[in-house]
Amino acid sequence: MPTAQQTPQQTQQQQQQQQQQQLTNEDNNGVNELKLEDDNMPNLSTLSLDELKQLDRDPEFFDDFIEEMSVVQHLNEELDSMMNQVENISRENESKGSHLVELKRRLSDDYTALKTLGEKCDQLNKKYLKKSEEYAPQHIRELLQIAASNADADCDRHVEHFLNGKIDVQTFLNTYQSSKKISAERKAREERLGTQLSALERAGI
């Protein structure tokens, strides 16, 4: 609506100016968009008519033309970079895979060695327990009692042989005295060991 200071003619001129300014802005935006697209597209205007025709007819020429585009070259560079990264990752994984195989082999060897040592340890432990039982004081005392009893039995057998006339006097005296001496020694050892064990029991050992 025109103001009091503006005539209808002035108002119409202002509207026309605004429309022209709007068209100019739209044209500029279109030019800017076209310029952005041109940055990524080849400049066909630099080609001759024959080259344009060849571009349309010759696929190889067309492919070469596309390959020379900055966008395509940039994509190819990125593709090459990505392929190099993939190759590096693949080599690294392969290297780690070989290292993992080596670690598994070492672990298997260590397990085998540990198993062998464990078996040897069990065998030695069994031998130790057996020896411990053999040399246990109470066991030794029992063995001395058995040995003394066997010596007494030898003495009785020598007497029986002499009475039955199977051996002479001298042989009887020699064998009887030897068996009696062995029996006395073993009984003395057994009694001494028994006394020591009793003392240890009283001491709480």
C-alpha positions in Angstrom: 0.0 0.0 0.0 1.6 3.3 -1.1 2.5 5.8 1.6 1.6 9.4 1.6 5.0 10.4 0.3 5.1 7.9 -2.6 3.1 8.1 -5.8 1.7 5.0 -7.5 4.3 5.3 -10.2 7.2 5.2 -7.6 5.6 2.2 -5.9 5.4 0.3 -9.2 9.1 1.1 -9.9 10.2 -0.2 -6.5 8.3 -3.5 -7.1 9.9 -3.9 -10.5 13.4 -3.3 -8.9 12.7 -5.9 -6.2 11.6 -8.5 -8.8 14.8 -7.8 -10.9 16.9 -8.2 -7.8 15.3 -11.5 -7.0 15.9 -12.8 -10.5 19.5 -11.7 -10.3 20.0 -13.6 -7.0 18.4 -16.7 -8.5 20.7 -16.5 -11.5 23.7 -16.0 -9.3 22.7 -19.1 -7.2 22.3 -21.1 -10.4 25.7 -20.0 -11.6 27.3 -20.9 -8.3 25.7 -24.4 -8.3 26.9 -24.8 -11.9 30.4 -23.7 -11.0 30.5 -26.3 -8.2 29.4 -29.0 -10.6 31.9 -27.8 -13.1 34.7 -28.3 -10.6 33.9 -32.0 -10.6 33.1 -32.4 -14.2 35.4 -32.2 -17.2 35.3 -29.0 -19.4 33.8 -30.3 -22.6 34.1 -26.9 -24.1 37.8 -27.3 -24.5 37.3 -30.3 -26.8 37.0 -30.0 -30.6 34.0 -31.3 -32.5 36.1 -34.3 -33.7 37.1 -35.1 -30.1 33.5 -34.9 -29.0 32.5 -37.3 -31.7 35.3 -39.6 -30.8 34.3 -39.4 -27.2 30.8 -40.6 -28.3 32.0 -43.3 -30.6 35.3 -44.6 -29.0 34.8 -46.4 -25.6 38.6 -46.5 -25.0 38.9 -42.7 -25.7 35.9 -42.2 -23.4 37.5 -44.3 -20.6 40.8 -42.3 -21.0 38.9 -39.1 -20.8 37.1 -40.2 -17.6 40.3 -41.4 -16.0 41.8 -37.9 -16.5 39.0 -36.3 -14.5 40.2 -34.9 -11.2 37.3 -36.6 -9.4 38.2 -40.0 -10.8 41.9 -39.5 -10.1 41.1 -38.5 -6.6 38.9 -41.6 -6.2 41.6 -43.8 -7.6 44.1 -42.3 -5.2 41.8 -43.0 -2.3 41.2 -46.6 -3.6 45.0 -47.1 -3.9 45.4 -45.8 -0.4 42.7 -48.1 0.9 44.2 -51.1 -0.9 47.6 -50.4 0.6 46.1 -50.2 4.0 44.3 -53.6 3.4 47.6 -55.1 2.3 49.4 -53.8 5.3 46.7 -55.1 7.6 46.8 -58.5 5.8 50.6 -58.7 6.2 50.4 -57.7 9.8 47.7 -60.4 10.5 49.8 -63.0 8.7 52.8 -62.1 10.8 50.7 -62.3 13.9 49.3 -65.6 12.7 52.8 -67.1 12.4 53.8 -65.7 15.8 50.6 -67.3 17.2 51.5 -70.7 15.7 55.0 -70.4 17.2 53.5 -69.6 20.6 51.2 -72.6 20.3 54.1 -74.9 19.5 56.1 -73.6 22.5 53.1 -74.1 24.7 52.7 -77.7 23.5 56.4 -78.3 24.1 56.2 -76.8 27.6 53.1 -78.9 28.4 54.9 -82.1 27.3 58.0 -81.2 29.3 55.8 -80.4 32.4 53.9 -83.7 32.0 57.2 -85.6 31.8 58.5 -83.8 34.9 55.2 -84.5 36.7 55.5 -88.2 36.0 59.1 -88.3 37.2 58.0 -86.5 40.3 55.3 -89.0 41.0 57.8 -91.9 40.6 60.3 -90.3 42.9 57.6 -89.5 45.5 56.5 -93.2 45.4 60.1 -94.3 45.9 60.5 -91.8 48.7 57.4 -93.0 50.5 58.6 -96.6 50.1 62.0 -95.8 51.5 60.4 -93.8 54.3 58.4 -96.8 55.3 61.4 -99.1 55.0 63.5 -96.8 57.2 60.8 -95.8 59.6 62.0 -96.6 63.2 58.9 -98.7 64.0 59.3 -100.7 60.8 63.0 -101.3 61.5 62.0 -102.5 65.0 59.6 -105.0 63.5 62.3 -106.2 61.1 64.7 -106.7 64.1 62.0 -108.7 65.9 61.5 -110.9 62.9 65.2 -111.4 62.4 65.7 -112.3 66.1 62.9 -114.8 65.9 64.4 -116.3 62.8 67.8 -116.6 64.5 66.1 -118.4 67.5 64.4 -120.7 65.0 67.8 -121.5 63.5 69.1 -122.3 67.0 66.2 -124.7 67.6 66.8 -126.4 64.3 70.5 -126.9 65.0 69.6 -128.5 68.3 67.1 -130.8 66.6 69.6 -131.8 64.0 72.2 -132.6 66.7 69.8 -134.7 68.7 68.7 -136.6 65.7 72.4 -137.3 64.8 72.4 -135.3 61.6 75.4 -133.2 62.7 78.4 -133.8 64.9 79.2 -131.9 68.1 81.7 -129.5 66.6 79.3 -128.5 63.8 76.5 -128.1 66.3 78.6 -125.9 68.5 79.7 -123.7 65.6 76.2 -123.2 64.0 74.4 -122.9 67.3 76.7 -120.3 68.7 76.6 -118.3 65.5 72.8 -118.3 65.4 72.6 -117.5 69.1 75.0 -114.6 68.7 72.9 -113.2 65.8 69.7 -113.6 67.8 71.2 -111.8 70.8 72.5 -108.9 68.7 69.2 -108.4 67.0 67.3 -108.5 70.3 69.7 -106.0 71.8 69.2 -103.6 68.9 65.4 -104.1 69.0 65.3 -103.3 72.7 67.5 -100.3 72.3 65.4 -98.9 69.4 62.3 -99.6 71.4 63.6 -97.6 74.4 64.5 -94.7 72.1 61.0 -94.8 70.5 59.3 -94.8 73.9 61.4 -91.8 74.9 60.4 -89.9 71.7 56.7 -90.8 72.4 56.9 -89.4 75.9 58.5 -86.2 74.6 55.7 -85.8 72.1 57.9 -86.2 69.0 
